[in-house]
Amino acid sequence: MNRQQFLSLGAGAALALGLPLKLAGSVRPGPEAPLDPALVHQFVGAAHRDLDTVQALLTDHPTLLNAAHDWGGGDFETALGAASHVGQFAIADYLIAAGAQTNVFTACLYGQLDIVRGLLDVFPATLQAKGPHGFTLLHHAIRGGERAAAVRAYLESLGASATKVPLF
């Protein structure tokens, strides 16, 4: 083996050994830092009442979409949860269009009887589910107004009467 063959072989081996490590690093990015709790608090708080702020924050920080604020005592709330329990349809519509994770509470707000009935048929204990701050499915249906009247009647026919319950 002459000098040129040796150098070519050495360069090829170095490339073969180093390239998989480089590719692995580009395929698997490192973990990202957690979201700033103050920013999550601001976003969730705005979702109770302020569509413009919600839009601005989500534009600047798209990872806020499904972030949950920890109010303490097991009380967690997302922006969609906030908009849902106060009946802010415009904010909820915006968040859902952005890809927010929906749930049975939001289905109650929107009067989605087939979804609510289907879920309660399979998981009857969900009738007692506690949303943010202890707000119930019935509370969300009441906030839905006329569009959720059928869901409200259905929940009441199952015995639902409380609109807010202790979380624990």
TIROFI-970740 format. One record per residue (C-alpha): x, z, y; residue in three letters. Coordinates in nm, 3 decimals. Each point is the difference from the previous one (the first is absolute). Layout:
REM residues N
<r px="X" pz="Z" py="Y" rest="Ala"/>
...
***
This chain:
REM residues 168
<r px="0.000" pz="0.000" py="0.000" rest="Met"/>
<r px="0.151" pz="-0.102" py="0.330" rest="Asn"/>
<r px="-0.037" pz="0.180" py="0.334" rest="Arg"/>
<r px="-0.284" pz="-0.223" py="0.124" rest="Gln"/>
<r px="-0.204" pz="0.053" py="-0.320" rest="Gln"/>
<r px="0.059" pz="0.376" py="0.021" rest="Phe"/>
<r px="-0.119" pz="0.017" py="0.362" rest="Leu"/>
<r px="-0.306" pz="-0.215" py="-0.076" rest="Ser"/>
<r px="-0.090" pz="0.216" py="-0.297" rest="Leu"/>
<r px="0.048" pz="0.319" py="0.204" rest="Gly"/>
<r px="-0.215" pz="-0.129" py="0.287" rest="Ala"/>
<r px="-0.272" pz="-0.107" py="-0.244" rest="Gly"/>
<r px="0.002" pz="0.338" py="-0.172" rest="Ala"/>
<r px="-0.021" pz="0.185" py="0.332" rest="Ala"/>
<r px="-0.292" pz="-0.218" py="0.106" rest="Leu"/>
<r px="-0.175" pz="0.045" py="-0.334" rest="Ala"/>
<r px="0.038" pz="0.377" py="0.018" rest="Leu"/>
<r px="-0.087" pz="0.038" py="0.367" rest="Gly"/>
<r px="-0.292" pz="-0.242" py="0.033" rest="Leu"/>
<r px="-0.245" pz="0.192" py="-0.222" rest="Pro"/>
<r px="0.066" pz="0.315" py="0.201" rest="Leu"/>
<r px="-0.058" pz="-0.187" py="0.325" rest="Lys"/>
<r px="-0.321" pz="-0.158" py="-0.133" rest="Leu"/>
<r px="-0.129" pz="0.331" py="-0.131" rest="Ala"/>
<r px="0.052" pz="0.151" py="0.342" rest="Gly"/>
<r px="-0.199" pz="-0.277" py="0.166" rest="Ser"/>
<r px="-0.287" pz="0.018" py="-0.249" rest="Val"/>
<r px="-0.042" pz="0.376" py="0.012" rest="Arg"/>
<r px="0.011" pz="0.131" py="0.353" rest="Pro"/>
<r px="0.069" pz="0.367" py="0.047" rest="Gly"/>
<r px="-0.280" pz="0.246" py="0.067" rest="Pro"/>
<r px="-0.142" pz="-0.001" py="0.349" rest="Glu"/>
<r px="-0.030" pz="0.310" py="0.210" rest="Ala"/>
<r px="-0.338" pz="0.175" py="-0.004" rest="Pro"/>
<r px="-0.234" pz="-0.071" py="0.288" rest="Leu"/>
<r px="0.022" pz="0.230" py="0.299" rest="Asp"/>
<r px="-0.281" pz="0.258" py="-0.045" rest="Pro"/>
<r px="-0.065" pz="0.001" py="0.376" rest="Ala"/>
<r px="-0.053" pz="-0.377" py="-0.007" rest="Leu"/>
<r px="-0.236" pz="0.028" py="-0.298" rest="Val"/>
<r px="-0.189" pz="0.277" py="0.182" rest="His"/>
<r px="-0.032" pz="-0.221" py="0.310" rest="Gln"/>
<r px="-0.123" pz="-0.297" py="-0.205" rest="Phe"/>
<r px="-0.256" pz="0.197" py="-0.201" rest="Val"/>
<r px="-0.115" pz="0.181" py="0.313" rest="Gly"/>
<r px="-0.052" pz="-0.330" py="0.183" rest="Ala"/>
<r px="-0.204" pz="-0.135" py="-0.293" rest="Ala"/>
<r px="-0.273" pz="0.250" py="0.086" rest="His"/>
<r px="-0.070" pz="-0.170" py="0.334" rest="Arg"/>
<r px="0.253" pz="-0.253" py="0.140" rest="Asp"/>
<r px="0.020" pz="-0.351" py="-0.145" rest="Leu"/>
<r px="0.254" pz="-0.121" py="0.256" rest="Asp"/>
<r px="0.246" pz="0.275" py="-0.091" rest="Thr"/>
<r px="-0.056" pz="-0.059" py="-0.372" rest="Val"/>
<r px="0.072" pz="-0.371" py="0.044" rest="Gln"/>
<r px="0.312" pz="0.061" py="0.209" rest="Ala"/>
<r px="0.143" pz="0.260" py="-0.237" rest="Leu"/>
<r px="-0.070" pz="-0.210" py="-0.309" rest="Leu"/>
<r px="0.159" pz="-0.305" py="0.162" rest="Thr"/>
<r px="0.314" pz="0.199" py="0.077" rest="Asp"/>
<r px="0.000" pz="0.199" py="-0.327" rest="His"/>
<r px="-0.179" pz="-0.192" py="-0.281" rest="Pro"/>
<r px="0.092" pz="0.267" py="-0.256" rest="Thr"/>
<r px="-0.247" pz="0.237" py="0.169" rest="Leu"/>
<r px="-0.294" pz="-0.188" py="-0.155" rest="Leu"/>
<r px="-0.052" pz="0.234" py="-0.298" rest="Asn"/>
<r px="0.197" pz="0.300" py="0.125" rest="Ala"/>
<r px="-0.174" pz="0.336" py="-0.029" rest="Ala"/>
<r px="0.032" pz="0.285" py="0.244" rest="His"/>
<r px="0.026" pz="0.346" py="-0.156" rest="Asp"/>
<r px="-0.225" pz="0.234" py="0.200" rest="Trp"/>
<r px="0.098" pz="0.286" py="-0.231" rest="Gly"/>
<r px="-0.191" pz="0.182" py="-0.269" rest="Gly"/>
<r px="-0.036" pz="-0.311" py="-0.215" rest="Gly"/>
<r px="-0.169" pz="-0.199" py="0.279" rest="Asp"/>
<r px="0.147" pz="-0.350" py="0.007" rest="Phe"/>
<r px="-0.136" pz="-0.283" py="0.213" rest="Glu"/>
<r px="0.079" pz="-0.369" py="0.041" rest="Thr"/>
<r px="-0.100" pz="-0.209" py="0.299" rest="Ala"/>
<r px="-0.276" pz="-0.163" py="-0.204" rest="Leu"/>
<r px="-0.117" pz="0.344" py="-0.112" rest="Gly"/>
<r px="-0.014" pz="0.107" py="0.363" rest="Ala"/>
<r px="-0.190" pz="-0.308" py="0.115" rest="Ala"/>
<r px="-0.238" pz="0.035" py="-0.294" rest="Ser"/>
<r px="-0.098" pz="0.362" py="0.049" rest="His"/>
<r px="-0.078" pz="-0.052" py="0.370" rest="Val"/>
<r px="-0.179" pz="-0.332" py="-0.051" rest="Gly"/>
<r px="0.246" pz="-0.216" py="0.195" rest="Gln"/>
<r px="-0.091" pz="-0.336" py="-0.152" rest="Phe"/>
<r px="0.219" pz="-0.207" py="0.233" rest="Ala"/>
<r px="0.309" pz="0.203" py="-0.091" rest="Ile"/>
<r px="-0.091" pz="0.002" py="-0.369" rest="Ala"/>
<r px="-0.057" pz="-0.377" py="0.005" rest="Asp"/>
<r px="0.340" pz="-0.054" py="0.159" rest="Tyr"/>
<r px="0.178" pz="0.223" py="-0.253" rest="Leu"/>
<r px="-0.177" pz="-0.156" py="-0.297" rest="Ile"/>
<r px="0.085" pz="-0.349" py="0.125" rest="Ala"/>
<r px="0.363" pz="0.114" py="0.024" rest="Ala"/>
<r px="-0.008" pz="0.104" py="-0.368" rest="Gly"/>
<r px="-0.075" pz="0.372" py="0.013" rest="Ala"/>
<r px="-0.085" pz="0.167" py="-0.330" rest="Gln"/>
<r px="-0.377" pz="0.045" py="-0.009" rest="Thr"/>
<r px="-0.181" pz="0.269" py="-0.195" rest="Asn"/>
<r px="-0.346" pz="0.132" py="-0.085" rest="Val"/>
<r px="-0.031" pz="0.180" py="0.334" rest="Phe"/>
<r px="0.043" pz="-0.326" py="0.189" rest="Thr"/>
<r px="-0.242" pz="-0.170" py="-0.240" rest="Ala"/>
<r px="-0.258" pz="0.268" py="0.091" rest="Cys"/>
<r px="0.054" pz="-0.062" py="0.373" rest="Leu"/>
<r px="-0.053" pz="-0.372" py="-0.049" rest="Tyr"/>
<r px="-0.310" pz="0.046" py="-0.215" rest="Gly"/>
<r px="0.153" pz="-0.160" py="-0.308" rest="Gln"/>
<r px="-0.256" pz="0.130" py="-0.248" rest="Leu"/>
<r px="0.120" pz="-0.207" py="-0.297" rest="Asp"/>
<r px="0.354" pz="0.135" py="0.038" rest="Ile"/>
<r px="-0.111" pz="0.361" py="0.051" rest="Val"/>
<r px="-0.250" pz="-0.012" py="-0.287" rest="Arg"/>
<r px="0.250" pz="-0.169" py="-0.232" rest="Gly"/>
<r px="0.266" pz="0.259" py="0.069" rest="Leu"/>
<r px="-0.239" pz="0.294" py="-0.036" rest="Leu"/>
<r px="-0.138" pz="-0.143" py="-0.326" rest="Asp"/>
<r px="0.351" pz="0.004" py="-0.147" rest="Val"/>
<r px="0.128" pz="0.312" py="0.180" rest="Phe"/>
<r px="-0.300" pz="0.223" py="0.082" rest="Pro"/>
<r px="0.216" pz="0.286" py="0.128" rest="Ala"/>
<r px="0.098" pz="-0.224" py="0.292" rest="Thr"/>
<r px="-0.330" pz="0.107" py="0.158" rest="Leu"/>
<r px="0.185" pz="0.325" py="0.083" rest="Gln"/>
<r px="0.312" pz="-0.175" py="0.134" rest="Ala"/>
<r px="0.147" pz="0.140" py="0.320" rest="Lys"/>
<r px="0.129" pz="-0.238" py="0.261" rest="Gly"/>
<r px="0.213" pz="0.087" py="0.302" rest="Pro"/>
<r px="-0.087" pz="0.343" py="0.143" rest="His"/>
<r px="-0.248" pz="0.053" py="-0.285" rest="Gly"/>
<r px="-0.244" pz="-0.271" py="0.111" rest="Phe"/>
<r px="-0.216" pz="-0.117" py="-0.290" rest="Thr"/>
<r px="-0.130" pz="-0.336" py="-0.115" rest="Leu"/>
<r px="-0.335" pz="0.087" py="0.158" rest="Leu"/>
<r px="0.169" pz="0.066" py="0.334" rest="His"/>
<r px="0.154" pz="-0.348" py="-0.010" rest="His"/>
<r px="-0.334" pz="-0.160" py="-0.090" rest="Ala"/>
<r px="-0.167" pz="0.180" py="0.290" rest="Ile"/>
<r px="0.275" pz="-0.126" py="0.233" rest="Arg"/>
<r px="-0.076" pz="-0.350" py="-0.127" rest="Gly"/>
<r px="-0.344" pz="0.016" py="0.158" rest="Gly"/>
<r px="-0.261" pz="-0.258" py="-0.088" rest="Glu"/>
<r px="0.243" pz="-0.221" py="-0.193" rest="Arg"/>
<r px="0.069" pz="0.291" py="-0.238" rest="Ala"/>
<r px="-0.358" pz="0.128" py="-0.032" rest="Ala"/>
<r px="-0.030" pz="-0.112" py="-0.363" rest="Ala"/>
<r px="0.325" pz="0.176" py="-0.092" rest="Val"/>
<r px="-0.119" pz="0.315" py="0.177" rest="Arg"/>
<r px="-0.330" pz="-0.007" py="-0.191" rest="Ala"/>
<r px="0.184" pz="-0.059" py="-0.328" rest="Tyr"/>
<r px="0.240" pz="0.291" py="0.057" rest="Leu"/>
<r px="-0.288" pz="0.229" py="0.095" rest="Glu"/>
<r px="-0.189" pz="-0.107" py="-0.315" rest="Ser"/>
<r px="0.300" pz="0.127" py="-0.198" rest="Leu"/>
<r px="-0.020" pz="0.337" py="0.175" rest="Gly"/>
<r px="0.254" pz="-0.047" py="0.278" rest="Ala"/>
<r px="-0.087" pz="0.213" py="0.302" rest="Ser"/>
<r px="0.322" pz="0.131" py="0.155" rest="Ala"/>
<r px="0.185" pz="-0.207" py="0.256" rest="Thr"/>
<r px="0.309" pz="0.220" py="0.020" rest="Lys"/>
<r px="0.141" pz="0.242" py="-0.255" rest="Val"/>
<r px="0.311" pz="0.219" py="-0.020" rest="Pro"/>
<r px="0.297" pz="-0.189" py="-0.138" rest="Leu"/>
<r px="0.093" pz="0.289" py="-0.231" rest="Phe"/>
***
